[in-house]
Amino acid sequence: MPLALSELGPPNEITGTAGDDVITGTNRRDRIFGLAGNDVIQALAGKDTVFGGAGNDLILADEGDDSVEGGAGNDRIFGGDGDDILLGQGGSDSILSGDGNDSINGGDGLDRLLGEAGNDTINGANGNDTLDGGEGNDYLNGGANLDRLFGGRGDDTLLGAAGADSLFGGLGNDSLNGGAGSDRVVGVDTSSGFGTGEIDVLAGSGDGDVFVLGDQNRVFYSDNNPVTTGESDYALIADFNASQDSIQLHGLAEQYSLDFFTVDNTINAALIYDPGDTERGELIGILSNVSADLTITAPAFAFV
């Protein structure tokens, strides 16, 4: 795609002071330096590069494929429309990328990172962060410490990485991996859909993880259709270890059963939900590489 006229030639450079500045860019390509102080920077349209510098800054990148570095301090960064690169760096930052295929990195601190529409890549880095992919097929990596990851709508990939994390896949066919630490892994949107029509891949990577396939109100991955058997919606738990992990289920143990099958000399178990008032049981989960003596009454299954 040819460059717009506003992107040709050298960028327009604007430099603030060590105080609290209010800086407004142009609708051309700008390079803006806030320097120290609690600055308010609005880049306007164009392919802009913004450096907030030290201080608690408010940065509005606006339209265009922008690059923003918040610098030290607790910054608020709004990417606007476009494929943006947004870096919080030091401090507890709030970053809202806007629409577009964006790249967000929170850096150090307790960050809140929201992708909105588009296929976004979001990295929490260090700190107890909250990541939300919004709409689109997103990649979320919590990084170190205790993070909360929300995939939102779309086919998302969530990696908790180090720390005791909580992962929520949301709507879509998601892949969730808790990483190191004792994680809570939920593939579905717990406020709507509840896994109907979804096939999610869940993994914990050890350390005693909880896989949630139901809550106090309902069974997840159940389409409530008495003539289907559930092959179009279930959770594939890739690394379930009954000696340290647990699976949370709705209801009572007698409403569930395990059907074992072998693929390539590996024993797997189909987790079937059958409340007794339907024509047939429904598949809600597949447990990969398990022992053939696993039972539904084992301590690894928790009923709520």
C-alpha positions, 0 to 999 in steps of 0.5 A: 500500500503506498504511503499517504502524503502525510507520511512522506518526508521527515516527521514533525518533532515536538518536545515538551519540558520538564513540567506538566505539558499539554501537547497537541500534534498534527495530522501529519507524522509526528515525533513527540517527546513529553519529557518529565512531568505529568503530561497530556499528549494528543497526537492526532491523525498520522503515523506518530511516535510518542515518548511520554517520559517520566511522570504520570502521562495521558497519551491519546495516539488517535488515528494511524499506526502509532508507536507509544512509549509511556516511560516511567510513571503511571500512564494512561494510553489510548491507541485509537484506530490503527495497528498500534505498538503501545508500551507502558514501561515502568509504573502501573499503566492503563492501556486501551488500544482501540480497533486494529491489530495492536501490540501491547506490552505493560512492562513493570507494574500493575497494568490493565491492558485492553485490546478491543477489536482486532487481532491483538498481541498483549504481554503483561510482562512483570507485575500483577496484570489484567489483560483483556483481548476484546474482539478478535483472535488475540494472543495474551501472555501474562508474564511473571506474577499473578495475572488475570487474562480474558480472551473475549470474543474470538479464537484466542491463545492465552498463556498465564506464564509464571505465577498463580494466574486466572485465565478466562477464554471467553467466546470462541475456540480458545487455547489456554495454558496456565504456565508455571504456578497453580492456575485457574483455567476457564475456557468459556464466557461465564456470563453468556454462551457457557461453552455451547458450540466451542471446543477449547484446549486447556492446559495447566503445565503442572503445579496443581491447576483447577480446570473449571467445567461448571459452576454453581449454576450450570454445566459448561459445554452442554448444549441442552439438546437431548438428541446430540452427544456433545461432539461439537462443544467440549474442553480438551484438557491436555495435561490433566494430572489427577495427583495434583490438578482438579476439575470443577463440575456442576452437580453431583458425581452420579451425574457424570461418567468416564469413558476410556479410549486409546489413541496411539497407545495413550489412554484418554477419558471422555467426561460425560454429563448425564443428569438422567432426564435426557435421551443420552449423555453429553460429552463435555470434556476429554482428558488426555493421557490419564490412568485407566483406574481414574474414577469420577469419585476421585478427589481430583473432581470437585462438585459445586 
